[in-house]
Each structure stands twice: as C-alpha cells, then as structure tokens.
Amino acid sequence: MTMQTLRDLLVHELKDLYSAEKQLTKALPKMAKAATNESLQEAITKHLEETENQVQRLEEAFAALGIATRGAKCDAMEGLIKEAQKAMKETSDDAVLDAALIAEAQRVEHYEMAGYGCARAFAEQLGENEIADLLQATLDEEAAANEKLNDIALSEVNPAAMEAGGGEEDEGEESEEMEEEEAEV
C-alpha cells in the first residue's frame, strides 16, 4: 500500500498494530507458562485478556473506517517475540528467566505504546474521534501493563534474580577487573 495521505498512514498503523496484537495472542500464553513468579504469570495472563479486547477495538476502528483487517505482518513484533523466545531458551535460572521475561514484555509494551500514541494522534488530526478514543483506551491499558511489570520487577523478580548464582558479580565486572589487573602488571 502506497501511503500518500495521513489517512493512508493511519490505516497502515492500524494494520501494523492489528498484526502485532494477533501475534501477541499466540506468544503471551507461552510467556505465562514459562514464568515462575506467580505475580508475573497473573500479569501476563491478564494482559492476554486485554490483548484480545484490544484486537476487538482495532476491528471496531477498521469497521468505522470501512476497511478490511488484512495487511502486512508486523515485522517489529515478530522480532520482539523472537527475542523473548530466545531469552526463554537461553536462561536456565528461574528467577533470572522471570527478569528476562519482564524485560522482553516491557520492550513489547513500549513498542505498542509508541504505535498506539502515533495512531491516536493521526486519528485526532483527521477528526476520527471515535477511533482516537478506542486507541486511547488501549494506550492506557498498555501503560498500565508496563507499570505493573515494572512494579513486579522491582518488588519481587529483580531481587530474586540478584540472588541467583549466589549474587556473584557478572562477567562484565569480572572482565573489567581482570583488565585493570593486567594493566597494572
């Protein structure tokens, strides 16, 4: 689709967000299953329900614009999901895995907040207030989900991950110390 107008750009953004949300409805159950922290599992499961509602809101926006939901795949979300899958495969400690899942989920939330914020601004500029309101409702949910993940990370998950491996220094710190010692020799 060639974008020549702001309306074209809005439609493009909506289709991108729709693809992103559809991909998330498949990825979130896997992330919830991988999480070991109960609060994190609950937050991801709750956000899956919200994501399903967000898909419906986008479908309402498409209907209001009189356009089909079909469109290109959101490559960015596909990449973010691949990163989360990689973290799930490569992380052996449960507490560290939970911290990694939160980091990956927050990347997703920030991507979505940027997309919904831009789309809402385009809709407002075009006088599509109903669509802007739908997008704002989702933007509010994404921000709340991000805040919830942050709270879980700071109060539960990150302190537990800090204790993983006996609280040893990470490899980066060890490497710096070794380089300093070598420089002194």
N, C-alpha and C positions, 0 to 999 in steps of 0.2 A: 504494500500500500504506500503510495506516494503521499507525503504529508505536505500540503500546501497552505493549510489554514490552521488556526488554533483549534477548531473543531476536529480536524483530522488528527491533530496531536492528542487531544483529549481521548478520542476513540482509541488511538494507539496505546496510550497509557492505561486505559481501562482494560483492554485486551491483554496487555502485559501483566497487569495486576491479577486478572482472572486466571491466567495461566499459572502465575506464581501461587495463588491460593489453592488451585486444584492440585498442584504438585505437593503443597504442604499437607493437604488432607491425606496423602499417602505416606508422607515422611514422619509426621508427628506421632502416629501410633508406634513406630519403630523407636523413636527417641524416648517416648514414655516407657516403653518396655525396657530399654537399655538403662534408664535412670535407676539408681538405687536409693536415692533420697526420696522419702515419701512426699515431702512438700513439693519437690521438683516434679515428681510423677503427677501429682494432682494439678500443678500449674500447667503442665504440658497437656494433660487430658482436658482441662477446662478450656485451654486455648484452641484445642481441636474443635470443640463445640462452637466457639466463637468464629473460628475459621470457616466452618460450614455455614454459619449465618452470614459471614462476610461474602461468601460466594453468592448467596441468595441476594444480598444487597447489590452486588455487581450485576446480577441478572436483571434486577429491577432497573438499574441505570441503563443497561442495554435496551430494555423494553421502552423506557422513556425516550431514548434516542432513536428507536426504531431500527436497531442494528442487531446483527447476529453475534453470538458469543464466540464464534470461531475466530481464530487468529494465530499469530506466530507464538511459538513456545518462548517462555521467559528463560533465556539462557543464564541470566544472573542468578535466578532462584535455583536453577539446575546446578550451577556451580556451588552455591551455598549449601545445598543439600549434599552434594558430593563431599564437600569439606567436612560436614557433620558425620557422614558415613565413614570417612577416613579416620576421624577422631575416635569414633566408636570402635573401629578395628584396631587402632594402634595404642589404645590406652588400657593398661592392664589393672591399675588400681581403681577400685570402685569410686572412692572419694574424688580422685583426680578426673575420672570419667565424668562424674556429675559436674565438676567445674568446667570441663571441656564442653559438655552439652549446653551449659548455660552460656558460655562464650559464643558457641555457634548459634544458639537460639537468639541471642541478643544481636548478632550480626543480621539475622533474618529480620528481626523487629525493626532495626534501624533502616534496612533497605526498604521495608514496607512503609515505614513512616515517611520516608522521602518520596516514595511513589504516590502514596495517598495524598500527601501535602501538595505536591505539584498538580495532581489531577483535580483536587478540590479547588485550587487557585484558578486553574483553567476553566472549570465549570462555573465558578463565580464570575469570572471575567466575561464568559459567554451568556450570563444571565440564567444559567441552568441551576437554579437554586435548589430544586428537589434533589438533583444529583449531587450537588455540593453538600447538602445535608446528609445524604447517605454516606458519602465519602468521609465526612467529618465524624460520623458515628463510628466508623471503622478506625479512623485515625485515633480516636480517643481510646478504643479498645487496644490497639497496638501499643500505644504509650503506656497504658495501664499494665499490659502484659510485660513490657520491658521493665517497668518499675518493680513488678512482682518478682521477676527473675533476679533483678539486682538485689532486692531485699533477701531473697533466699540465698543468693551467693554470699552476701556479706555476713548474714547471721548464722548460717548453717554449713553451706557447702565449702566455701573457701577455707574456713578454719579447719574443717575435717581434711581437706586436701593438703593443707600445710603440714599436718601430722603424718601424711603418707610418707613412707620411707624413712621414718624416724626424724623428720624435719631437717634432713640433710640439705646442705647448700646445693643449688642447682649447678649443672655442668658449666654454665656460663661464668658463674662466680669462681668456680674452681679453675677454669681456664685462665681467667684474669689473674688470679693469684699465682699460678704457675708461670705465666709470662712475666710477672713482676719479679719473681724469684730468679728466673733465668736472666733477666736484665741486670740484676744485682751481681751475678757471678762474674 
